[in-house]
């Protein structure tokens, strides 16, 4: 067997002011057929799983492009088209192939392409013809589209958030592909639109139990795979929203039945699934009233993993105004401040302007007299099994507040981004992290409590008022009963 593998992964916040160009991918990783020989990232880890599993079976593996960028605004047209051309050129040179596996995100938007993954899959399908199986793995924050469904043989998405199952789902997709090539199964897919837009937390009930039942249904009664695509709310595209995807063996009716059943159950739980967010002051009040610590405050509105700048100052400014001490916070994307700290050196005290640099969603910069505690390069923080770099970093402190500033825009995944500098968040009363949910995997073991904060910022969790221009159908929570409106 000859297996062709490639990856293209970034998530697009169409409301973000940060354009995603070539340098954003270079900073993440752009590998031209050799990603599996380099340090792992959230895209190449899937290729690594497929490459090793195929080689163990004696297959030939042709590896093409693997490009990944931190989520941001719209990807430039030339960047996407160049990447697409490289994948198609490599695929054409490798043909004939027996199968194609692609590691994609599912919510990438480029200039002129609202559905990048659907476009790429369609081009791959046109090249290999109707009979070659194509599998794709998506992030669960994906826009599931008809074009994807028409072009791929089977699609699976991560089930967990934090995404602790990327490699597991890659293995799941590979095993399905093995059965397809052996003629044991013939996948058919069905999609159910839940008519919901929001963020969802599989670690909490009642979604936890439902996700466990989805997993348990796989491999039984002809159901091959089940994926709950949460959607990415900050994408102004026609297919935005939560959808249920089911892959069945030969039986399209059963796939539709199971997708509809799970999807309607999700919708019935919509009020219970709606995440709760606190104001800045309410969160600080609760944290200060909690015995012990640390209490972790998630700044969901400035999550670089959703395309936000990662340099907003709203929460930490309020901490300072209220005179709260024993607080640590990370990560603040501010290469200029990092460079000034490097010039001053460890132990130096200097006036430093931190954050608030990208636009109105970042707030006003903080002007602090700081002491540089530690400077470092080459630090990584774990995202599941993958070590992700934060670039150059500095730990600075001012009046009982410790901040980690860094040069590579990324959300906070793990306490390692602090402990590697000598800052132990477990010893602080309050820890403010710029992340929506991925931080839980690393911070939950040390947290006395975790609070989600809806501060001002680029990722406002108010899904009733997002300024969509391309979504034509009603959705919850803007409309209480969107299915009823659709029936009118």
LOGU-623522 format. One record per residue (C-alpha): chain; residue number from 0; x, y, z; residue in one letter. Coordinates in Angstrom, 1 decimal, padded with zeros to 4 digits. Example, Ala and Ser with C-alpha at 12.3 -4.5 7.8 and 13.67 -1.06 7.14 Angstrom:
BEGIN
{"A",0,{012.3,-004.5,007.8},"A"};
{"A",1,{013.7,-001.1,007.1},"S"};
//
This chain:
BEGIN
{"A",0,{000.0,000.0,000.0},"X"};
{"A",1,{001.1,003.6,-000.6},"X"};
{"A",2,{-000.3,006.2,001.8},"X"};
{"A",3,{-000.1,009.9,001.2},"X"};
{"A",4,{-000.2,012.2,004.2},"X"};
{"A",5,{-000.2,016.0,004.7},"X"};
{"A",6,{-001.3,018.6,007.1},"X"};
{"A",7,{-002.6,022.2,007.1},"X"};
{"A",8,{-003.8,023.6,010.4},"X"};
{"A",9,{-004.8,027.1,011.6},"X"};
{"A",10,{-008.1,028.4,013.0},"X"};
{"A",11,{-009.4,031.7,011.7},"X"};
{"A",12,{-011.1,034.4,013.8},"X"};
{"A",13,{-012.6,036.5,011.0},"X"};
{"A",14,{-013.1,039.3,013.6},"X"};
{"A",15,{-009.4,039.4,014.6},"X"};
{"A",16,{-007.2,042.3,013.4},"X"};
{"A",17,{-004.2,039.9,013.1},"X"};
{"A",18,{-003.8,038.8,009.5},"X"};
{"A",19,{-002.3,035.2,009.1},"X"};
{"A",20,{000.5,035.4,006.6},"X"};
{"A",21,{003.5,033.3,005.7},"X"};
{"A",22,{005.5,034.3,008.8},"X"};
{"A",23,{002.7,033.1,011.1},"X"};
{"A",24,{003.2,029.6,009.6},"X"};
{"A",25,{007.0,029.8,009.7},"X"};
{"A",26,{006.7,030.7,013.4},"X"};
{"A",27,{004.5,027.6,013.9},"X"};
{"A",28,{006.1,025.2,011.5},"X"};
{"A",29,{006.3,024.7,007.8},"X"};
{"A",30,{007.8,021.3,006.9},"X"};
{"A",31,{008.2,020.2,003.3},"X"};
{"A",32,{007.8,016.5,003.6},"X"};
{"A",33,{009.8,016.0,006.7},"X"};
{"A",34,{007.6,017.1,009.6},"X"};
{"A",35,{007.9,013.6,011.2},"X"};
{"A",36,{011.6,014.1,011.6},"X"};
{"A",37,{011.1,017.4,013.5},"X"};
{"A",38,{009.8,018.3,017.0},"X"};
{"A",39,{006.1,017.5,017.3},"X"};
{"A",40,{003.3,020.0,017.1},"X"};
{"A",41,{-000.5,019.7,017.2},"X"};
{"A",42,{-000.6,019.0,013.4},"X"};
{"A",43,{002.5,016.9,012.8},"X"};
{"A",44,{001.7,014.6,015.7},"X"};
{"A",45,{-001.1,013.2,013.6},"X"};
{"A",46,{001.3,012.6,010.7},"X"};
{"A",47,{003.7,010.9,013.1},"X"};
{"A",48,{000.9,008.5,014.2},"X"};
{"A",49,{000.0,007.7,010.6},"X"};
{"A",50,{003.6,007.4,009.4},"X"};
{"A",51,{004.6,005.0,012.1},"X"};
{"A",52,{001.5,002.9,011.8},"X"};
{"A",53,{001.8,002.6,008.1},"X"};
{"A",54,{005.5,001.7,008.2},"X"};
{"A",55,{004.7,-001.0,010.8},"X"};
{"A",56,{002.5,-002.6,008.2},"X"};
{"A",57,{005.1,-002.4,005.5},"X"};
{"A",58,{003.4,000.4,003.6},"X"};
{"A",59,{005.1,003.1,001.6},"X"};
{"A",60,{004.5,006.5,003.1},"X"};
{"A",61,{004.7,009.7,001.0},"X"};
{"A",62,{004.8,012.7,003.3},"X"};
{"A",63,{004.0,016.2,001.9},"X"};
{"A",64,{003.5,019.6,003.5},"X"};
{"A",65,{002.8,020.1,007.1},"X"};
{"A",66,{002.1,023.8,007.9},"X"};
{"A",67,{000.6,025.0,011.2},"X"};
{"A",68,{000.1,028.6,012.5},"X"};
{"A",69,{-001.3,030.0,015.7},"X"};
{"A",70,{-004.9,031.0,015.2},"X"};
{"A",71,{-005.4,034.5,014.0},"X"};
{"A",72,{-007.3,036.5,011.4},"X"};
{"A",73,{-007.9,035.6,007.8},"X"};
{"A",74,{-005.2,033.8,006.0},"X"};
{"A",75,{-003.8,035.5,002.9},"X"};
{"A",76,{-004.9,034.1,-000.4},"X"};
{"A",77,{-001.4,033.6,-001.8},"X"};
{"A",78,{-000.3,031.6,001.3},"X"};
{"A",79,{-003.2,029.2,001.1},"X"};
{"A",80,{-002.9,028.8,-002.6},"X"};
{"A",81,{000.8,028.1,-002.4},"X"};
{"A",82,{000.3,025.5,000.3},"X"};
{"A",83,{-002.5,023.9,-001.7},"X"};
{"A",84,{-000.3,023.8,-004.8},"X"};
{"A",85,{002.5,022.1,-002.9},"X"};
{"A",86,{000.2,019.4,-001.6},"X"};
{"A",87,{-001.3,018.7,-004.9},"X"};
{"A",88,{002.0,018.8,-006.7},"X"};
{"A",89,{003.4,016.2,-004.3},"X"};
{"A",90,{000.3,014.1,-004.5},"X"};
{"A",91,{000.4,014.1,-008.3},"X"};
{"A",92,{004.1,013.0,-008.2},"X"};
{"A",93,{003.3,010.2,-005.8},"X"};
{"A",94,{000.4,008.7,-007.8},"X"};
{"A",95,{-000.9,006.1,-007.9},"X"};
{"A",96,{-001.6,006.1,-004.2},"X"};
{"A",97,{-003.9,003.8,-002.3},"X"};
{"A",98,{-005.1,006.3,000.4},"X"};
{"A",99,{-004.8,009.9,001.5},"X"};
{"A",100,{-004.9,011.1,005.2},"X"};
{"A",101,{-005.0,014.8,005.9},"X"};
{"A",102,{-004.5,016.6,009.3},"X"};
{"A",103,{-006.6,019.7,009.0},"X"};
{"A",104,{-008.3,022.1,011.4},"X"};
{"A",105,{-011.7,022.7,009.9},"X"};
{"A",106,{-012.1,026.4,010.6},"X"};
{"A",107,{-009.5,028.0,008.3},"X"};
{"A",108,{-010.7,031.0,006.2},"X"};
{"A",109,{-008.5,032.5,003.6},"X"};
{"A",110,{-009.1,035.5,001.3},"X"};
{"A",111,{-011.6,034.2,-001.3},"X"};
{"A",112,{-012.0,030.8,000.5},"X"};
{"A",113,{-014.5,030.6,003.4},"X"};
{"A",114,{-014.1,026.8,003.5},"X"};
{"A",115,{-010.3,026.2,003.1},"X"};
{"A",116,{-010.6,022.6,004.1},"X"};
{"A",117,{-013.5,021.9,001.8},"X"};
{"A",118,{-011.6,023.5,-001.1},"X"};
{"A",119,{-008.5,021.4,-000.4},"X"};
{"A",120,{-010.4,018.2,000.0},"X"};
{"A",121,{-012.2,018.9,-003.3},"X"};
{"A",122,{-009.0,019.4,-005.1},"X"};
{"A",123,{-007.5,016.3,-003.7},"X"};
{"A",124,{-010.6,014.3,-004.7},"X"};
{"A",125,{-010.5,015.7,-008.2},"X"};
{"A",126,{-006.9,014.6,-008.5},"X"};
{"A",127,{-007.1,011.0,-007.1},"X"};
{"A",128,{-010.6,010.2,-008.6},"X"};
{"A",129,{-013.7,008.8,-007.0},"X"};
{"A",130,{-012.4,005.5,-005.7},"X"};
{"A",131,{-009.3,006.4,-003.6},"X"};
{"A",132,{-010.3,006.8,000.1},"X"};
{"A",133,{-009.6,010.1,001.7},"X"};
{"A",134,{-009.6,010.6,005.4},"X"};
{"A",135,{-009.4,013.8,007.4},"X"};
{"A",136,{-008.9,014.6,011.0},"X"};
{"A",137,{-010.3,017.9,012.3},"X"};
{"A",138,{-010.2,020.0,015.4},"X"};
{"A",139,{-013.6,019.8,017.2},"X"};
{"A",140,{-013.8,023.6,016.8},"X"};
{"A",141,{-014.5,023.1,013.1},"X"};
{"A",142,{-017.0,024.3,010.5},"X"};
{"A",143,{-018.4,021.0,009.1},"X"};
{"A",144,{-019.5,021.7,005.5},"X"};
{"A",145,{-021.2,019.9,002.7},"X"};
{"A",146,{-018.1,020.3,000.5},"X"};
{"A",147,{-016.0,018.5,003.1},"X"};
{"A",148,{-018.6,015.7,003.3},"X"};
{"A",149,{-018.8,015.3,-000.5},"X"};
{"A",150,{-015.0,015.2,-001.0},"X"};
{"A",151,{-013.8,013.0,001.9},"X"};
{"A",152,{-014.5,009.3,002.5},"X"};
{"A",153,{-014.5,009.8,006.2},"X"};
{"A",154,{-013.9,012.6,008.7},"X"};
{"A",155,{-013.2,012.4,012.4},"X"};
{"A",156,{-012.8,015.2,014.9},"X"};
{"A",157,{-011.2,015.3,018.3},"X"};
{"A",158,{-013.7,014.5,021.1},"X"};
{"A",159,{-011.9,016.2,024.0},"X"};
{"A",160,{-011.4,019.8,025.0},"X"};
{"A",161,{-008.7,020.3,026.2},"X"};
{"A",162,{-007.6,018.4,023.1},"X"};
{"A",163,{-005.9,015.5,024.9},"X"};
{"A",164,{-007.0,012.9,022.2},"X"};
{"A",165,{-005.4,014.2,019.0},"X"};
{"A",166,{-003.1,011.3,018.6},"X"};
{"A",167,{-005.8,008.8,019.8},"X"};
{"A",168,{-008.2,010.1,017.1},"X"};
{"A",169,{-005.4,009.9,014.5},"X"};
{"A",170,{-005.0,006.3,015.4},"X"};
{"A",171,{-008.8,005.8,015.2},"X"};
{"A",172,{-008.9,007.2,011.7},"X"};
{"A",173,{-005.9,005.1,010.6},"X"};
{"A",174,{-007.6,001.9,011.8},"X"};
{"A",175,{-010.7,002.8,009.9},"X"};
{"A",176,{-008.6,003.4,006.8},"X"};
{"A",177,{-007.0,000.0,007.2},"X"};
{"A",178,{-010.5,-001.6,007.1},"X"};
{"A",179,{-011.5,000.4,004.1},"X"};
{"A",180,{-008.5,-000.7,002.2},"X"};
{"A",181,{-009.1,-004.3,003.2},"X"};
{"A",182,{-012.7,-004.1,001.9},"X"};
{"A",183,{-014.1,-004.7,005.4},"X"};
{"A",184,{-016.1,-001.5,005.6},"X"};
{"A",185,{-017.6,001.1,003.3},"X"};
{"A",186,{-018.0,004.4,005.2},"X"};
{"A",187,{-021.0,006.7,004.7},"X"};
{"A",188,{-021.3,010.0,006.6},"X"};
{"A",189,{-024.3,012.0,007.9},"X"};
{"A",190,{-024.4,015.5,009.4},"X"};
{"A",191,{-026.9,017.0,011.8},"X"};
{"A",192,{-027.0,020.7,012.3},"X"};
{"A",193,{-027.7,021.4,016.0},"X"};
{"A",194,{-028.6,025.0,015.3},"X"};
{"A",195,{-026.4,026.1,018.2},"X"};
{"A",196,{-023.5,028.5,018.5},"X"};
{"A",197,{-021.3,028.6,021.6},"X"};
{"A",198,{-018.4,027.0,023.4},"X"};
{"A",199,{-018.9,023.7,025.1},"X"};
{"A",200,{-016.9,021.9,027.9},"X"};
{"A",201,{-016.7,018.1,027.6},"X"};
{"A",202,{-015.1,017.9,031.0},"X"};
{"A",203,{-018.3,019.0,032.7},"X"};
{"A",204,{-021.6,017.3,033.0},"X"};
{"A",205,{-024.0,016.8,031.3},"X"};
{"A",206,{-021.8,016.9,028.2},"X"};
{"A",207,{-019.2,014.6,029.8},"X"};
{"A",208,{-021.6,011.7,029.9},"X"};
{"A",209,{-022.9,012.3,026.4},"X"};
{"A",210,{-019.4,012.3,025.0},"X"};
{"A",211,{-018.7,009.1,026.8},"X"};
{"A",212,{-021.8,007.5,025.2},"X"};
{"A",213,{-020.7,008.8,021.8},"X"};
{"A",214,{-017.3,007.1,022.2},"X"};
{"A",215,{-019.0,003.9,023.4},"X"};
{"A",216,{-021.2,003.8,020.3},"X"};
{"A",217,{-018.2,003.6,018.0},"X"};
{"A",218,{-017.6,000.1,016.6},"X"};
{"A",219,{-021.1,-001.1,017.5},"X"};
{"A",220,{-024.1,-001.8,015.3},"X"};
{"A",221,{-022.4,-000.5,012.2},"X"};
{"A",222,{-021.4,002.8,013.6},"X"};
{"A",223,{-017.8,003.5,012.8},"X"};
{"A",224,{-017.1,006.9,014.3},"X"};
{"A",225,{-019.0,009.8,016.0},"X"};
{"A",226,{-017.8,013.4,016.2},"X"};
{"A",227,{-019.3,016.4,017.9},"X"};
{"A",228,{-018.1,019.4,016.0},"X"};
{"A",229,{-018.5,022.3,018.4},"X"};
{"A",230,{-017.9,024.8,015.7},"X"};
{"A",231,{-015.8,028.0,016.0},"X"};
{"A",232,{-018.1,030.8,016.9},"X"};
{"A",233,{-015.7,033.6,015.8},"X"};
{"A",234,{-015.8,032.6,012.2},"X"};
{"A",235,{-018.2,034.7,010.0},"X"};
{"A",236,{-019.0,031.9,007.5},"X"};
{"A",237,{-022.2,030.3,006.3},"X"};
{"A",238,{-021.5,027.0,008.1},"X"};
{"A",239,{-020.7,028.3,011.5},"X"};
{"A",240,{-022.2,026.4,014.4},"X"};
{"A",241,{-022.3,023.0,016.2},"X"};
{"A",242,{-022.9,019.9,014.2},"X"};
{"A",243,{-023.0,016.2,014.8},"X"};
{"A",244,{-021.1,013.9,012.4},"X"};
{"A",245,{-021.6,010.2,012.2},"X"};
{"A",246,{-019.7,007.7,010.0},"X"};
{"A",247,{-021.5,004.4,009.5},"X"};
{"A",248,{-020.7,001.2,007.5},"X"};
{"A",249,{-022.7,001.2,004.3},"X"};
{"A",250,{-026.0,002.3,006.1},"X"};
{"A",251,{-026.7,006.0,005.4},"X"};
{"A",252,{-030.0,005.7,007.1},"X"};
{"A",253,{-028.4,004.6,010.3},"X"};
{"A",254,{-025.8,007.3,010.1},"X"};
{"A",255,{-028.5,009.9,009.8},"X"};
{"A",256,{-030.5,008.4,012.6},"X"};
{"A",257,{-027.6,008.3,015.1},"X"};
{"A",258,{-026.4,011.8,014.1},"X"};
{"A",259,{-030.0,013.2,014.6},"X"};
{"A",260,{-030.4,011.4,017.9},"X"};
{"A",261,{-027.2,012.7,019.4},"X"};
{"A",262,{-027.7,016.1,017.8},"X"};
{"A",263,{-031.2,016.6,019.2},"X"};
{"A",264,{-030.0,015.4,022.6},"X"};
{"A",265,{-027.3,018.1,022.5},"X"};
{"A",266,{-029.9,020.7,021.6},"X"};
{"A",267,{-032.2,019.5,024.4},"X"};
{"A",268,{-029.4,020.2,026.8},"X"};
{"A",269,{-028.6,023.6,025.4},"X"};
{"A",270,{-029.4,025.6,028.5},"X"};
{"A",271,{-027.4,023.2,030.8},"X"};
{"A",272,{-024.5,023.3,028.3},"X"};
{"A",273,{-024.2,027.1,028.2},"X"};
{"A",274,{-021.0,028.1,029.9},"X"};
{"A",275,{-021.0,030.4,032.8},"X"};
{"A",276,{-018.7,033.4,032.8},"X"};
{"A",277,{-018.1,036.0,035.6},"X"};
{"A",278,{-017.3,039.7,035.4},"X"};
{"A",279,{-013.8,040.7,036.4},"X"};
{"A",280,{-014.9,042.0,039.8},"X"};
{"A",281,{-017.1,039.0,040.5},"X"};
{"A",282,{-014.2,036.7,039.7},"X"};
{"A",283,{-011.8,038.6,041.9},"X"};
{"A",284,{-014.3,038.8,044.8},"X"};
{"A",285,{-014.8,035.0,044.7},"X"};
{"A",286,{-011.1,034.4,044.4},"X"};
{"A",287,{-010.3,036.6,047.4},"X"};
{"A",288,{-013.1,034.9,049.4},"X"};
{"A",289,{-011.7,031.4,048.8},"X"};
{"A",290,{-009.5,029.9,051.5},"X"};
{"A",291,{-006.1,028.9,050.1},"X"};
{"A",292,{-005.1,029.0,046.5},"X"};
{"A",293,{-004.4,029.2,043.8},"X"};
{"A",294,{-007.7,030.3,042.3},"X"};
{"A",295,{-007.2,030.2,038.5},"X"};
{"A",296,{-009.0,032.9,036.5},"X"};
{"A",297,{-009.3,032.1,032.8},"X"};
{"A",298,{-009.2,035.2,030.6},"X"};
{"A",299,{-011.3,033.7,027.8},"X"};
{"A",300,{-011.6,036.9,025.9},"X"};
{"A",301,{-007.9,037.2,025.2},"X"};
{"A",302,{-007.1,033.6,024.2},"X"};
{"A",303,{-004.5,033.6,021.4},"X"};
{"A",304,{-005.7,030.1,020.6},"X"};
{"A",305,{-008.9,031.7,019.3},"X"};
{"A",306,{-007.2,034.4,017.3},"X"};
{"A",307,{-007.0,037.1,020.0},"X"};
{"A",308,{-003.8,039.2,020.4},"X"};
{"A",309,{-002.9,037.8,023.8},"X"};
{"A",310,{-001.8,041.2,025.2},"X"};
{"A",311,{-005.0,042.6,026.8},"X"};
{"A",312,{-004.6,044.3,030.2},"X"};
{"A",313,{-008.2,044.5,031.5},"X"};
{"A",314,{-008.0,041.9,034.3},"X"};
{"A",315,{-004.5,042.7,035.6},"X"};
{"A",316,{-005.3,046.4,035.5},"X"};
{"A",317,{-008.3,045.8,037.7},"X"};
{"A",318,{-006.1,043.7,040.0},"X"};
{"A",319,{-003.7,046.6,040.4},"X"};
{"A",320,{-006.6,049.1,040.9},"X"};
{"A",321,{-008.0,047.0,043.7},"X"};
{"A",322,{-004.6,046.6,045.4},"X"};
{"A",323,{-004.7,042.8,045.2},"X"};
{"A",324,{-001.3,041.1,045.7},"X"};
{"A",325,{000.0,037.6,045.4},"X"};
{"A",326,{-001.1,037.3,041.8},"X"};
{"A",327,{000.7,035.6,038.8},"X"};
{"A",328,{-000.4,035.9,035.2},"X"};
{"A",329,{000.6,034.7,031.8},"X"};
{"A",330,{001.2,034.8,028.8},"X"};
{"A",331,{001.4,038.4,027.6},"X"};
{"A",332,{002.5,038.6,023.9},"X"};
{"A",333,{004.9,041.6,023.9},"X"};
{"A",334,{008.1,041.1,022.0},"X"};
{"A",335,{009.1,044.7,022.6},"X"};
{"A",336,{008.8,044.4,026.4},"X"};
{"A",337,{010.8,041.1,026.3},"X"};
{"A",338,{013.5,042.8,024.3},"X"};
{"A",339,{013.7,045.7,026.8},"X"};
{"A",340,{014.0,043.1,029.6},"X"};
{"A",341,{016.8,041.3,027.8},"X"};
{"A",342,{018.7,044.6,027.4},"X"};
{"A",343,{018.3,045.4,031.0},"X"};
{"A",344,{019.2,042.0,032.3},"X"};
{"A",345,{018.1,039.8,035.2},"X"};
{"A",346,{017.9,041.7,038.5},"X"};
{"A",347,{017.3,045.0,036.8},"X"};
{"A",348,{014.6,047.4,037.8},"X"};
{"A",349,{013.1,049.5,035.0},"X"};
{"A",350,{009.9,051.3,033.9},"X"};
{"A",351,{008.2,048.9,031.4},"X"};
{"A",352,{005.1,049.3,029.2},"X"};
{"A",353,{003.4,046.0,028.9},"X"};
{"A",354,{000.5,044.8,026.6},"X"};
{"A",355,{-002.2,046.9,025.1},"X"};
{"A",356,{-000.4,047.2,021.8},"X"};
{"A",357,{-002.6,045.6,019.1},"X"};
{"A",358,{-005.8,047.5,019.2},"X"};
{"A",359,{-008.9,048.5,021.2},"X"};
{"A",360,{-009.6,044.9,022.2},"X"};
{"A",361,{-006.2,044.8,024.0},"X"};
{"A",362,{-007.0,047.7,026.3},"X"};
{"A",363,{-004.5,050.4,027.4},"X"};
{"A",364,{-000.9,049.4,028.1},"X"};
{"A",365,{000.3,049.0,031.6},"X"};
{"A",366,{003.1,051.3,032.7},"X"};
{"A",367,{004.8,049.5,035.6},"X"};
{"A",368,{008.1,049.7,037.5},"X"};
{"A",369,{009.2,046.1,037.3},"X"};
{"A",370,{012.1,043.9,038.4},"X"};
{"A",371,{013.3,041.4,035.9},"X"};
{"A",372,{013.4,038.1,037.8},"X"};
{"A",373,{014.4,035.7,035.0},"X"};
{"A",374,{015.0,035.8,031.2},"X"};
{"A",375,{015.0,032.6,029.1},"X"};
{"A",376,{014.7,031.2,025.6},"X"};
{"A",377,{013.7,027.8,024.3},"X"};
{"A",378,{011.0,027.3,026.9},"X"};
{"A",379,{008.1,025.0,025.9},"X"};
{"A",380,{004.7,024.1,027.4},"X"};
{"A",381,{002.9,020.9,026.9},"X"};
{"A",382,{-000.2,020.7,024.8},"X"};
{"A",383,{-001.2,017.1,025.4},"X"};
{"A",384,{002.0,015.2,024.4},"X"};
{"A",385,{003.3,018.1,022.2},"X"};
{"A",386,{005.9,020.6,023.5},"X"};
{"A",387,{005.0,024.0,022.1},"X"};
{"A",388,{007.5,026.9,022.2},"X"};
{"A",389,{006.7,030.3,023.8},"X"};
{"A",390,{009.8,032.0,022.3},"X"};
{"A",391,{011.9,034.4,024.3},"X"};
{"A",392,{010.3,035.0,027.7},"X"};
{"A",393,{010.8,037.2,030.8},"X"};
{"A",394,{009.4,036.9,034.3},"X"};
{"A",395,{008.8,040.4,035.8},"X"};
{"A",396,{007.3,041.5,039.1},"X"};
{"A",397,{005.8,044.7,040.5},"X"};
{"A",398,{004.2,045.2,043.8},"X"};
{"A",399,{003.2,041.6,044.5},"X"};
{"A",400,{002.2,040.8,040.9},"X"};
{"A",401,{004.2,038.5,038.7},"X"};
{"A",402,{003.8,038.5,034.9},"X"};
{"A",403,{005.3,036.3,032.2},"X"};
{"A",404,{005.8,038.1,028.9},"X"};
{"A",405,{006.9,036.3,025.7},"X"};
{"A",406,{007.7,036.8,022.1},"X"};
{"A",407,{005.7,034.0,020.4},"X"};
{"A",408,{001.9,034.5,020.4},"X"};
{"A",409,{000.3,031.5,022.1},"X"};
{"A",410,{-002.3,030.8,024.7},"X"};
{"A",411,{-001.4,029.4,028.1},"X"};
{"A",412,{-001.5,025.6,028.1},"X"};
{"A",413,{000.5,024.5,031.1},"X"};
{"A",414,{002.3,025.8,034.2},"X"};
{"A",415,{005.6,024.9,032.5},"X"};
{"A",416,{005.5,028.3,030.9},"X"};
{"A",417,{005.9,029.7,034.4},"X"};
{"A",418,{007.9,027.1,036.3},"X"};
{"A",419,{010.6,027.0,033.6},"X"};
{"A",420,{011.4,030.6,034.6},"X"};
{"A",421,{011.4,029.8,038.3},"X"};
{"A",422,{007.9,031.1,038.9},"X"};
{"A",423,{005.7,028.6,040.8},"X"};
{"A",424,{002.0,029.4,040.3},"X"};
{"A",425,{001.0,026.9,042.9},"X"};
{"A",426,{002.3,029.2,045.6},"X"};
{"A",427,{000.2,032.2,044.5},"X"};
{"A",428,{-003.3,033.2,045.7},"X"};
{"A",429,{-004.6,034.1,042.2},"X"};
{"A",430,{-003.3,032.9,038.8},"X"};
{"A",431,{-004.7,034.6,035.7},"X"};
{"A",432,{-004.2,032.6,032.4},"X"};
{"A",433,{-005.0,033.7,028.9},"X"};
{"A",434,{-006.8,030.7,027.6},"X"};
{"A",435,{-010.4,029.4,027.1},"X"};
{"A",436,{-010.1,025.8,028.3},"X"};
{"A",437,{-006.9,024.2,027.3},"X"};
{"A",438,{-005.2,025.4,030.4},"X"};
{"A",439,{-007.2,022.9,032.5},"X"};
{"A",440,{-005.1,019.9,031.6},"X"};
{"A",441,{-002.0,021.5,033.3},"X"};
{"A",442,{-003.5,023.9,035.9},"X"};
{"A",443,{-006.4,021.8,037.3},"X"};
{"A",444,{-004.1,019.6,039.4},"X"};
{"A",445,{-002.8,022.7,041.3},"X"};
{"A",446,{-006.0,024.8,041.3},"X"};
{"A",447,{-008.1,025.4,044.4},"X"};
{"A",448,{-010.8,026.6,042.1},"X"};
{"A",449,{-011.2,027.6,038.4},"X"};
{"A",450,{-013.3,030.6,037.3},"X"};
{"A",451,{-014.0,031.7,033.7},"X"};
{"A",452,{-014.0,035.5,033.2},"X"};
{"A",453,{-015.7,037.4,030.4},"X"};
{"A",454,{-013.4,040.4,030.3},"X"};
{"A",455,{-013.4,042.8,027.4},"X"};
{"A",456,{-011.3,041.5,024.5},"X"};
{"A",457,{-011.3,040.0,021.0},"X"};
{"A",458,{-013.1,036.8,021.9},"X"};
{"A",459,{-016.3,038.0,023.6},"X"};
{"A",460,{-018.4,034.9,024.7},"X"};
{"A",461,{-021.7,036.7,023.9},"X"};
{"A",462,{-022.9,034.6,021.1},"X"};
{"A",463,{-026.3,036.4,020.8},"X"};
{"A",464,{-024.7,039.5,019.4},"X"};
{"A",465,{-021.8,038.4,017.2},"X"};
{"A",466,{-022.0,040.3,013.9},"X"};
{"A",467,{-022.5,037.5,011.4},"X"};
{"A",468,{-023.1,038.5,007.8},"X"};
{"A",469,{-023.1,035.1,006.1},"X"};
{"A",470,{-025.1,032.9,008.4},"X"};
{"A",471,{-028.6,032.7,007.0},"X"};
{"A",472,{-030.4,030.3,009.4},"X"};
{"A",473,{-031.6,031.0,013.0},"X"};
{"A",474,{-029.5,029.7,015.8},"X"};
{"A",475,{-029.6,029.4,019.6},"X"};
{"A",476,{-029.0,031.4,021.8},"X"};
{"A",477,{-030.0,034.3,019.6},"X"};
{"A",478,{-033.3,032.5,018.8},"X"};
{"A",479,{-034.9,030.4,021.6},"X"};
{"A",480,{-036.4,027.8,019.2},"X"};
{"A",481,{-034.4,027.8,015.9},"X"};
{"A",482,{-035.9,024.5,014.6},"X"};
{"A",483,{-039.4,025.9,015.0},"X"};
{"A",484,{-038.5,029.0,013.0},"X"};
{"A",485,{-037.0,026.8,010.3},"X"};
{"A",486,{-040.3,024.9,010.0},"X"};
{"A",487,{-042.3,028.1,009.4},"X"};
//
